[in-house]
């Protein structure tokens, strides 16, 4: 499966312009034979841990427009939006198939408390996992990269690929690449961390999107420019490395607090 990572800047607090940008890059991804395109965290508005403007239900017009783009261009789209709930909104990532239907939805479980995201958003409570062209895919968001237990949960459910839309600031890029490659090697999965670029009222972002293979090696890496990054996700490679070096067979779920 050809995956396209859309390392682009958000249209700050302008979701209509963001949708136009999604449509343009989705069309370019199809020209590059991609079957699935991934956009950075909160691409429609820009990531802001204190702003809940433009929060919408999944049935709202912003998500419906993403569905229209997926159908028109004929590509799977992974985007994220501020999902309205009965209480505080959630930072939600949605996977939409080429037919416009929801494949999976995941709301960020680990909210970024250093930036106050936990004060304005509610954490998610469920995994987001789906099958796409024989590839089992899990969803995470940005700060989730720091929490290996989430990736273990996806690995236990057979995920070949874990996608991580992100807004990871330039000052901590070494950790972005470290965690991406570590999670890939730990759980013998492809991990695609797709970062944003540009300067927003929140921080400065320098791209560096990273796709790591199930052996932990970097297969594709973005520059500091707006660009599309293509990479082949080989399910057979994942299955082979898990067969020849079956680390997960030795995994023991243990409550270490009692030892």
Backbone as CSV, one residue per row, in Angstrom:
resi,resn,N_x,N_y,N_z,CA_x,CA_y,CA_z,C_x,C_y,C_z
1,UNK,0.836,-1.189,0.000,0.000,0.000,0.000,0.876,1.246,0.000
2,UNK,0.574,2.172,-0.884,1.323,3.428,-0.915,0.648,4.436,0.005
3,UNK,1.375,4.872,1.012,0.904,5.862,1.968,1.501,7.213,1.614
4,UNK,0.704,8.247,1.686,1.188,9.612,1.462,1.050,10.413,2.744
5,UNK,2.152,10.960,3.229,2.148,11.844,4.390,2.147,13.284,3.884
6,UNK,1.093,14.012,4.179,0.970,15.401,3.725,1.526,16.326,4.796
7,UNK,2.791,16.652,4.667,3.450,17.532,5.634,3.176,18.976,5.212
8,UNK,2.100,19.524,5.739,1.680,20.861,5.302,1.326,21.726,6.499
9,UNK,1.267,23.023,6.266,0.898,23.976,7.311,-0.619,24.107,7.382
10,UNK,-1.153,24.380,8.554,-2.604,24.557,8.683,-3.015,25.939,8.195
11,UNK,-4.280,26.082,7.892,-4.857,27.396,7.618,-5.467,27.857,8.938
12,UNK,-4.732,28.664,9.684,-5.050,28.952,11.068,-6.469,29.515,11.228
13,UNK,-7.271,28.784,11.986,-8.650,29.179,12.277,-9.449,29.494,11.016
14,UNK,-9.159,28.763,9.953,-9.857,28.966,8.678,-10.139,27.602,8.053
15,UNK,-11.118,26.878,8.579,-11.357,25.518,8.098,-11.763,25.438,6.635
16,UNK,-12.426,26.464,6.108,-12.799,26.433,4.689,-11.555,26.412,3.807
17,UNK,-10.576,27.232,4.162,-9.317,27.229,3.419,-8.579,25.916,3.628
18,UNK,-8.683,25.356,4.837,-8.062,24.067,5.117,-8.634,22.957,4.259
19,UNK,-9.929,22.991,4.038,-10.563,21.979,3.184,-10.083,22.085,1.740
20,UNK,-9.904,23.299,1.263,-9.392,23.481,-0.094,-7.976,22.919,-0.217
21,UNK,-7.214,23.108,0.838,-5.844,22.595,0.842,-5.849,21.064,0.866
22,UNK,-6.719,20.479,1.662,-6.841,19.020,1.708,-7.187,18.480,0.325
23,UNK,-8.125,19.122,-0.348,-8.552,18.664,-1.667,-7.409,18.710,-2.674
24,UNK,-6.644,19.805,-2.651,-5.533,19.949,-3.610,-4.471,18.883,-3.389
25,UNK,-4.096,18.663,-2.125,-3.031,17.697,-1.868,-3.512,16.257,-2.011
26,UNK,-4.778,16.007,-1.740,-5.321,14.664,-1.947,-5.256,14.301,-3.429
27,UNK,-5.572,15.261,-4.293,-5.498,15.024,-5.743,-4.059,14.748,-6.176
28,UNK,-3.111,15.476,-5.601,-1.695,15.256,-5.927,-1.245,13.874,-5.450
29,UNK,-1.744,13.453,-4.294,-1.373,12.140,-3.761,-1.843,11.030,-4.691
30,UNK,-3.037,11.172,-5.243,-3.558,10.171,-6.179,-2.676,10.099,-7.423
31,UNK,-2.193,11.246,-7.885,-1.289,11.264,-9.040,-0.004,10.506,-8.745
32,UNK,0.377,10.446,-7.467,1.557,9.684,-7.049,1.233,8.250,-6.661
33,UNK,0.042,7.781,-7.020,-0.412,6.402,-6.787,-0.670,6.076,-5.322
34,UNK,-0.835,7.085,-4.494,-1.147,6.819,-3.086,-2.573,6.321,-2.940
35,UNK,-2.770,5.439,-1.975,-4.100,4.910,-1.677,-4.682,5.515,-0.404
36,UNK,-3.809,6.117,0.394,-4.224,6.696,1.664,-3.359,7.918,1.937
37,UNK,-3.986,9.038,2.305,-3.240,10.251,2.616,-3.524,10.656,4.057
38,UNK,-2.466,11.083,4.754,-2.558,11.458,6.163,-2.185,12.925,6.315
39,UNK,-3.016,13.677,7.017,-2.754,15.087,7.274,-2.359,15.289,8.741
40,UNK,-1.628,16.372,9.042,-1.203,16.630,10.427,-2.381,16.864,11.376
41,UNK,-2.065,16.881,12.649,-3.065,17.083,13.696,-3.790,18.416,13.522
42,UNK,-5.111,18.368,13.617,-5.956,19.553,13.547,-5.673,20.393,12.305
43,UNK,-5.582,19.733,11.159,-5.216,20.402,9.920,-6.222,21.479,9.517
44,UNK,-7.478,21.324,9.891,-8.494,22.288,9.457,-8.377,23.638,10.143
45,UNK,-7.789,23.651,11.346,-7.755,24.886,12.133,-6.376,25.249,12.667
46,UNK,-5.492,24.273,12.695,-4.252,24.424,13.442,-4.472,23.947,14.862
47,UNK,-3.443,23.319,15.446,-3.584,22.792,16.807,-3.423,23.916,17.827
48,UNK,-4.428,24.050,18.673,-4.392,25.029,19.757,-5.046,24.373,20.966
49,UNK,-4.259,24.091,22.013,-4.796,23.346,23.155,-5.844,24.115,23.953
50,UNK,-5.935,25.441,23.741,-6.871,26.250,24.519,-8.063,26.735,23.694
51,UNK,-8.107,26.390,22.421,-9.159,26.897,21.544,-10.103,25.771,21.130
52,UNK,-11.375,25.948,21.381,-12.376,24.951,20.979,-13.313,25.499,19.898
53,UNK,-12.936,26.627,19.297,-13.724,27.187,18.203,-13.793,26.178,17.053
54,UNK,-14.880,26.162,16.355,-15.121,25.267,15.217,-15.310,23.808,15.637
55,UNK,-15.547,23.574,16.927,-15.872,22.211,17.342,-17.173,21.789,16.653
56,UNK,-17.189,20.568,16.151,-18.328,20.106,15.371,-18.578,18.624,15.619
57,UNK,-19.803,18.213,15.417,-20.099,16.789,15.489,-19.578,16.102,14.228
58,UNK,-19.420,14.774,14.310,-18.963,14.027,13.144,-19.908,14.219,11.957
59,UNK,-21.157,14.472,12.233,-22.146,14.673,11.173,-22.157,16.103,10.632
60,UNK,-21.288,16.963,11.172,-21.256,18.357,10.759,-20.651,18.566,9.383
61,UNK,-20.752,19.787,8.890,-20.353,20.088,7.511,-18.857,19.924,7.265
62,UNK,-18.021,20.192,8.259,-16.576,20.089,8.034,-16.171,18.651,7.718
63,UNK,-16.688,17.723,8.496,-16.374,16.310,8.240,-17.055,15.848,6.951
64,UNK,-18.254,16.326,6.709,-18.950,15.960,5.478,-18.173,16.424,4.249
65,UNK,-17.546,17.575,4.334,-16.723,18.063,3.216,-15.507,17.164,3.007
66,UNK,-14.936,16.664,4.094,-13.822,15.719,3.942,-14.295,14.440,3.264
67,UNK,-15.495,14.002,3.590,-16.068,12.828,2.928,-16.241,13.088,1.428
68,UNK,-16.723,14.270,1.103,-16.913,14.632,-0.312,-15.596,14.587,-1.069
69,UNK,-14.528,15.088,-0.433,-13.208,15.095,-1.076,-12.729,13.670,-1.309
70,UNK,-12.888,12.817,-0.300,-12.458,11.420,-0.428,-13.164,10.754,-1.595
71,UNK,-14.473,10.996,-1.724,-15.239,10.398,-2.821,-14.833,10.974,-4.170
72,UNK,-14.677,12.292,-4.213,-14.370,12.947,-5.482,-12.991,12.560,-6.000
73,UNK,-12.024,12.506,-5.100,-10.645,12.215,-5.497,-10.390,10.712,-5.539
74,UNK,-11.195,9.963,-4.804,-11.073,8.507,-4.705,-9.785,8.102,-3.989
75,UNK,-9.709,8.519,-2.730,-8.565,8.172,-1.881,-9.033,8.130,-0.435
76,UNK,-8.380,7.289,0.370,-8.636,7.292,1.798,-7.991,8.515,2.430
77,UNK,-8.686,9.157,3.354,-8.194,10.371,4.005,-8.190,10.187,5.515
78,UNK,-7.075,10.573,6.128,-7.010,10.627,7.588,-6.786,12.079,7.983
79,UNK,-7.801,12.644,8.600,-7.729,14.030,9.062,-8.157,14.093,10.509
80,UNK,-8.125,15.288,11.093,-8.571,15.406,12.479,-9.336,16.710,12.661
81,UNK,-10.178,16.708,13.671,-11.035,17.862,13.903,-11.368,17.962,15.383
82,UNK,-11.938,19.079,15.764,-12.375,19.280,17.136,-13.804,18.767,17.237
83,UNK,-13.958,17.621,17.898,-15.262,16.972,17.925,-16.101,17.443,19.108
84,UNK,-17.261,17.968,18.806,-18.172,18.451,19.836,-18.772,17.265,20.591
85,UNK,-18.895,17.430,21.906,-19.563,16.437,22.751,-20.519,17.177,23.686
86,UNK,-21.169,16.443,24.568,-22.089,17.071,25.520,-21.337,17.867,26.577
87,UNK,-20.050,17.586,26.722,-19.232,18.350,27.676,-18.124,19.060,26.895
88,UNK,-16.882,18.832,27.260,-15.780,19.441,26.518,-15.539,18.675,25.225
89,UNK,-15.061,19.358,24.181,-14.817,18.660,22.913,-13.638,17.705,23.022
90,UNK,-13.474,16.884,21.988,-12.357,15.956,21.908,-11.494,16.281,20.699
91,UNK,-10.228,15.982,20.826,-9.292,16.104,19.707,-9.361,14.776,18.959
92,UNK,-10.037,14.773,17.833,-10.413,13.516,17.177,-9.790,13.367,15.802
93,UNK,-9.290,12.165,15.563,-8.739,11.778,14.267,-9.751,10.842,13.598
94,UNK,-10.020,11.067,12.316,-10.998,10.246,11.609,-10.383,9.687,10.335
95,UNK,-10.643,8.418,10.082,-10.217,7.764,8.842,-11.442,7.591,7.963
96,UNK,-11.367,8.134,6.754,-12.485,8.109,5.808,-12.056,7.338,4.570
97,UNK,-12.875,6.390,4.141,-12.560,5.603,2.956,-12.860,6.351,1.671
98,UNK,-12.411,5.821,0.530,-12.668,6.452,-0.772,-14.151,6.569,-1.104
99,UNK,-14.972,5.824,-0.389,-16.415,5.907,-0.591,-17.063,6.933,0.332
100,UNK,-16.236,7.614,1.136,-16.742,8.641,2.031,-17.220,8.138,3.375
101,UNK,-17.162,6.840,3.597,-17.637,6.277,4.860,-16.532,6.266,5.914
102,UNK,-16.932,6.361,7.171,-15.981,6.314,8.280,-15.426,4.908,8.432
103,UNK,-14.106,4.814,8.445,-13.442,3.538,8.678,-13.153,3.348,10.162
104,UNK,-12.766,4.432,10.816,-12.475,4.403,12.254,-12.376,5.830,12.744
105,UNK,-12.501,5.965,14.051,-12.371,7.277,14.683,-11.621,7.094,15.991
106,UNK,-10.722,8.026,16.283,-9.940,7.927,17.513,-9.821,9.327,18.122
107,UNK,-10.141,9.438,19.379,-9.965,10.696,20.103,-8.741,10.584,21.013
108,UNK,-7.936,11.589,21.003,-6.658,11.604,21.724,-6.858,11.248,23.196
109,UNK,-6.207,10.187,23.608,-6.320,9.710,24.989,-5.393,10.489,25.915
110,UNK,-4.171,10.711,25.473,-3.176,11.397,26.303,-3.137,12.879,25.913
111,UNK,-3.839,13.698,26.671,-3.902,15.126,26.372,-2.656,15.830,26.888
112,UNK,-2.221,16.846,26.145,-0.943,17.510,26.420,-1.109,18.515,27.563
113,UNK,-0.973,18.027,28.799,-1.180,18.882,29.971,-0.174,20.035,30.070
114,UNK,1.098,19.899,29.597,1.998,21.046,29.650,1.480,22.259,28.867
115,UNK,0.600,22.007,27.886,0.019,23.106,27.122,-1.416,23.403,27.518
116,UNK,-1.928,22.701,28.523,-3.280,22.941,28.998,-4.375,22.281,28.178
117,UNK,-4.007,21.344,27.313,-5.023,20.689,26.492,-6.039,19.944,27.352
118,UNK,-5.585,19.414,28.472,-6.474,18.670,29.363,-7.514,19.557,30.040
119,UNK,-7.290,20.856,30.050,-8.233,21.781,30.670,-9.393,22.122,29.743
120,UNK,-9.180,21.960,28.456,-10.170,22.406,27.471,-10.770,21.269,26.645
121,UNK,-10.143,20.091,26.705,-10.606,18.955,25.924,-10.834,17.745,26.822
122,UNK,-11.675,16.847,26.377,-11.900,15.586,27.075,-11.061,14.494,26.423
123,UNK,-10.504,13.583,27.200,-9.705,12.500,26.613,-10.597,11.455,25.950
124,UNK,-10.052,10.795,24.949,-10.759,9.693,24.322,-10.760,8.474,25.214
125,UNK,-11.607,7.522,24.872,-11.749,6.322,25.692,-11.675,5.038,24.877
126,UNK,-11.476,5.150,23.558,-11.455,3.958,22.710,-10.327,4.027,21.697
127,UNK,-9.894,2.847,21.268,-8.911,2.756,20.197,-9.594,3.035,18.861
128,UNK,-8.781,3.376,17.863,-9.281,3.536,16.505,-8.506,2.597,15.604
129,UNK,-9.140,1.568,15.110,-8.432,0.563,14.311,-9.325,0.138,13.149
130,UNK,-8.707,-0.077,11.993,-9.472,-0.461,10.812,-8.582,-1.217,9.833
131,UNK,-9.206,-1.855,8.860,-8.487,-2.585,7.823,-8.570,-1.813,6.519
132,UNK,-7.442,-1.715,5.836,-7.389,-0.975,4.577,-6.470,-1.713,3.611
133,UNK,-7.048,-2.286,2.583,-6.259,-3.026,1.581,-5.349,-4.076,2.237
134,UNK,-5.909,-4.885,3.100,-5.250,-5.979,3.821,-4.299,-5.498,4.917
135,UNK,-4.230,-4.186,5.130,-3.357,-3.631,6.176,-4.214,-3.224,7.369
136,UNK,-3.859,-3.726,8.549,-4.565,-3.326,9.764,-3.901,-2.075,10.320
137,UNK,-4.694,-1.028,10.509,-4.168,0.307,10.828,-4.721,0.789,12.160
138,UNK,-3.833,1.334,13.001,-4.232,1.957,14.254,-3.989,3.453,14.198
139,UNK,-4.766,4.203,14.960,-4.667,5.660,14.978,-4.216,6.167,16.346
140,UNK,-3.321,7.149,16.323,-2.888,7.842,17.527,-2.726,9.318,17.168
141,UNK,-2.432,10.165,18.145,-2.254,11.592,17.874,-1.082,12.146,18.673
142,UNK,-0.102,12.655,17.984,0.988,13.482,18.514,1.549,12.994,19.859
143,UNK,1.140,13.626,20.963,1.655,13.332,22.304,1.531,11.855,22.677
144,UNK,0.582,11.156,22.048,0.429,9.714,22.282,1.715,8.943,22.027
145,UNK,2.589,9.485,21.175,3.853,8.809,20.865,4.665,8.493,22.115
146,UNK,4.477,9.279,23.154,5.260,9.096,24.375,4.751,7.941,25.248
147,UNK,3.639,7.332,24.871,3.003,6.339,25.735,2.951,4.992,25.020
148,UNK,3.931,4.157,25.330,4.096,2.883,24.626,2.919,1.943,24.816
149,UNK,2.205,2.065,25.922,1.109,1.136,26.200,0.009,1.220,25.146
150,UNK,-0.199,2.395,24.575,-1.196,2.540,23.513,-0.775,1.741,22.279
151,UNK,0.495,1.812,21.951,1.012,1.096,20.793,1.021,-0.412,21.048
152,UNK,1.243,-0.798,22.288,1.142,-2.219,22.647,-0.282,-2.719,22.417
153,UNK,-1.257,-1.893,22.757,-2.656,-2.286,22.565,-2.957,-2.499,21.081
154,UNK,-2.435,-1.620,20.242,-2.637,-1.794,18.804,-1.903,-3.031,18.290
155,UNK,-0.703,-3.249,18.785,0.061,-4.428,18.366,-0.681,-5.706,18.770
156,UNK,-1.268,-5.712,19.944,-2.001,-6.888,20.418,-3.216,-7.180,19.538
157,UNK,-3.687,-6.145,18.847,-4.830,-6.314,17.943,-4.385,-6.494,16.491
158,UNK,-3.079,-6.719,16.302,-2.562,-7.074,14.994,-2.268,-5.936,14.049
159,UNK,-2.146,-4.713,14.551,-1.890,-3.571,13.671,-0.552,-3.715,12.940
160,UNK,-0.589,-3.525,11.630,0.638,-3.496,10.818,1.209,-2.085,10.721
161,UNK,0.339,-1.103,10.860,0.694,0.301,10.673,-0.028,1.129,11.721
162,UNK,0.713,2.036,12.351,0.102,2.982,13.289,0.398,4.386,12.779
163,UNK,-0.651,5.158,12.584,-0.542,6.494,12.001,-0.713,7.534,13.097
164,UNK,0.184,8.539,13.094,0.203,9.521,14.175,0.215,10.944,13.608
165,UNK,-0.937,11.522,13.284,-0.980,12.933,12.894,-0.483,13.787,14.062
166,UNK,0.364,14.775,13.760,1.040,15.491,14.841,1.175,16.985,14.582
167,UNK,1.336,17.700,15.702,1.778,19.094,15.675,2.904,19.161,16.710
168,UNK,4.062,18.628,16.300,5.201,18.459,17.223,6.174,19.615,17.002
169,UNK,6.435,20.409,18.031,7.226,21.632,17.845,8.699,21.375,17.550
170,UNK,9.316,22.357,16.914,10.697,22.222,16.450,11.677,21.997,17.597
171,UNK,11.365,22.517,18.781,12.293,22.401,19.904,12.437,20.996,20.454
172,UNK,11.525,20.077,20.070,11.595,18.717,20.598,11.620,17.666,19.484
173,UNK,12.168,18.026,18.344,12.151,17.113,17.207,12.946,15.838,17.430
174,UNK,14.009,15.913,18.238,14.796,14.697,18.462,13.938,13.630,19.140
175,UNK,13.003,14.063,19.977,12.116,13.108,20.641,11.070,12.571,19.667
176,UNK,10.616,13.391,18.752,9.645,12.974,17.737,10.192,11.803,16.925
177,UNK,11.436,11.930,16.471,12.047,10.855,15.686,12.412,9.657,16.563
178,UNK,12.861,9.932,17.770,13.206,8.851,18.695,11.991,7.977,18.990
179,UNK,10.881,8.591,19.361,9.695,7.819,19.718,9.104,7.099,18.517
180,UNK,9.155,7.724,17.350,8.618,7.069,16.151,9.383,5.786,15.854
181,UNK,10.699,5.863,15.855,11.494,4.672,15.544,11.437,3.640,16.671
182,UNK,11.379,4.108,17.917,11.281,3.172,19.046,9.977,2.396,19.006
183,UNK,8.867,3.094,18.779,7.572,2.401,18.751,7.525,1.394,17.604
184,UNK,8.117,1.744,16.474,8.143,0.823,15.339,8.933,-0.434,15.683
185,UNK,10.116,-0.258,16.274,10.962,-1.404,16.613,10.354,-2.237,17.744
186,UNK,9.812,-1.558,18.753,9.227,-2.257,19.900,8.094,-3.195,19.484
187,UNK,7.252,-2.683,18.594,6.026,-3.412,18.278,5.997,-3.929,16.850
188,UNK,7.168,-3.894,16.200,7.355,-4.493,14.872,6.232,-4.090,13.922
189,UNK,6.022,-2.800,13.867,4.979,-2.214,13.034,5.555,-1.030,12.258
190,UNK,4.926,-0.699,11.150,5.217,0.582,10.535,4.583,1.660,11.409
191,UNK,5.304,2.748,11.617,4.757,3.899,12.331,4.983,5.126,11.452
192,UNK,3.891,5.812,11.130,3.964,6.998,10.283,3.534,8.217,11.091
193,UNK,4.512,9.028,11.485,4.243,10.245,12.249,4.300,11.434,11.286
194,UNK,3.170,12.079,11.096,3.036,13.124,10.082,2.913,14.475,10.772
195,UNK,3.916,15.308,10.602,4.005,16.568,11.335,3.620,17.763,10.465
196,UNK,3.303,18.841,11.135,2.971,20.087,10.463,4.202,20.982,10.351
197,UNK,4.057,22.092,9.634,5.153,23.063,9.524,4.591,24.472,9.710
198,UNK,5.507,25.419,9.913,5.121,26.823,10.004,5.058,27.326,11.431
199,UNK,4.837,28.621,11.571,4.729,29.265,12.877,3.270,29.661,13.118
200,UNK,2.755,29.255,14.275,1.389,29.590,14.658,1.436,30.387,15.970
201,UNK,0.315,30.879,16.452,0.319,31.547,17.757,0.735,30.640,18.905
202,UNK,0.736,29.322,18.676,1.091,28.379,19.733,2.579,28.068,19.751
203,UNK,3.181,27.796,18.569,4.582,27.364,18.527,5.098,27.393,17.088
204,UNK,6.336,26.939,16.922,6.964,26.843,15.599,7.195,25.366,15.278
205,UNK,6.892,24.994,14.035,6.947,23.598,13.608,7.805,23.483,12.346
206,UNK,8.621,22.442,12.311,9.581,22.311,11.211,9.483,20.967,10.496
207,UNK,8.295,20.429,10.389,8.114,19.212,9.613,8.845,18.023,10.198
208,UNK,9.729,17.429,9.359,10.474,16.265,9.826,9.623,15.024,9.982
209,UNK,8.509,14.945,9.250,7.649,13.759,9.314,8.490,12.500,9.136
210,UNK,8.099,11.442,9.821,8.936,10.247,9.846,8.091,8.989,9.691
211,UNK,8.485,8.136,8.750,7.862,6.831,8.587,8.928,5.783,8.857
212,UNK,8.701,4.977,9.888,9.670,3.957,10.292,9.114,2.576,9.985
213,UNK,9.992,1.656,9.617,9.598,0.292,9.308,9.555,-0.582,10.545
214,UNK,9.082,-1.816,10.423,8.934,-2.710,11.572,10.252,-3.148,12.200
215,UNK,11.374,-2.822,11.561,12.682,-3.078,12.164,13.237,-1.827,12.845
216,UNK,12.455,-0.747,12.839,12.875,0.492,13.490,13.686,1.422,12.625
217,UNK,13.945,1.052,11.371,14.707,1.930,10.486,13.784,2.952,9.829
218,UNK,14.332,4.130,9.550,13.557,5.183,8.898,13.432,4.875,7.412
219,UNK,12.210,4.825,6.924,11.953,4.533,5.516,11.716,5.808,4.706
220,UNK,11.232,6.838,5.360,11.015,8.124,4.690,11.009,9.209,5.760
221,UNK,11.547,10.359,5.382,11.618,11.458,6.361,11.448,12.780,5.629
222,UNK,10.636,13.661,6.210,10.363,14.941,5.592,11.434,15.972,5.876
223,UNK,11.465,16.993,5.038,12.367,18.126,5.230,11.669,19.134,6.146
224,UNK,12.069,20.403,6.053,11.387,21.439,6.825,10.460,22.254,5.928
225,UNK,10.092,21.680,4.780,9.243,22.361,3.813,7.893,21.671,3.699
226,UNK,6.937,22.367,3.131,5.642,21.757,2.842,5.822,20.800,1.676
227,UNK,5.425,19.540,1.890,5.659,18.537,0.848,4.813,17.299,1.092
228,UNK,4.727,16.475,0.062,4.113,15.160,0.170,5.213,14.116,0.221
229,UNK,5.078,13.156,1.127,6.080,12.112,1.327,5.399,10.767,1.083
230,UNK,5.941,10.004,0.161,5.337,8.721,-0.213,6.182,7.570,0.328
231,UNK,5.499,6.524,0.793,6.215,5.363,1.299,5.355,4.118,1.120
232,UNK,6.004,3.010,0.797,5.294,1.748,0.632,5.175,1.039,1.978
233,UNK,3.948,0.701,2.342,3.701,-0.040,3.579,3.499,-1.506,3.193
234,UNK,4.479,-2.325,3.512,4.504,-3.725,3.081,4.054,-4.632,4.227
235,UNK,2.828,-5.100,4.148,2.272,-5.955,5.187,3.079,-7.244,5.329
236,UNK,3.548,-7.785,4.198,4.314,-9.030,4.232,5.620,-8.857,5.002
237,UNK,6.220,-7.688,4.894,7.449,-7.437,5.657,7.165,-7.479,7.156
238,UNK,6.049,-6.896,7.555,5.668,-6.919,8.963,5.459,-8.354,9.446
239,UNK,4.717,-9.111,8.670,4.433,-10.495,9.053,5.710,-11.330,9.130
240,UNK,6.626,-11.086,8.213,7.868,-11.864,8.177,8.751,-11.563,9.385
241,UNK,8.884,-10.298,9.732,9.754,-9.963,10.864,9.142,-10.452,12.172
242,UNK,7.825,-10.470,12.251,7.172,-10.996,13.452,7.305,-12.516,13.545
243,UNK,7.390,-13.150,12.405,7.550,-14.605,12.376,8.969,-15.017,12.732
244,UNK,9.950,-14.322,12.171,11.346,-14.706,12.382,11.893,-14.242,13.734
245,UNK,11.300,-13.183,14.284,11.756,-12.670,15.575,10.514,-12.344,16.419
246,UNK,9.861,-13.385,16.950,8.538,-13.242,17.581,8.584,-12.671,18.993
247,UNK,8.949,-11.412,19.084,9.096,-10.754,20.378,7.802,-10.799,21.190
248,UNK,6.686,-10.576,20.538,5.431,-10.463,21.278,5.018,-11.767,21.961
249,UNK,5.560,-12.876,21.506,5.273,-14.151,22.173,5.808,-14.168,23.598
250,UNK,6.804,-13.322,23.851,7.422,-13.265,25.170,6.873,-12.142,26.045
251,UNK,5.921,-11.406,25.494,5.327,-10.307,26.263,4.469,-10.866,27.395
252,UNK,4.693,-10.359,28.578,3.919,-10.780,29.746,3.242,-9.545,30.337
253,UNK,1.929,-9.556,30.324,1.181,-8.437,30.902,1.246,-8.558,32.414
254,UNK,1.984,-7.655,33.035,2.281,-7.772,34.454,2.010,-6.472,35.186
255,UNK,1.458,-6.561,36.368,1.305,-5.403,37.256,2.549,-5.336,38.122
256,UNK,3.509,-4.540,37.688,4.796,-4.476,38.370,4.705,-3.810,39.752
257,UNK,3.623,-3.132,40.034,3.495,-2.480,41.334,3.412,-3.486,42.472
258,UNK,3.051,-4.731,42.144,2.935,-5.759,43.180,4.201,-6.604,43.327
259,UNK,5.230,-6.298,42.550,6.455,-7.110,42.604,7.483,-6.513,43.536
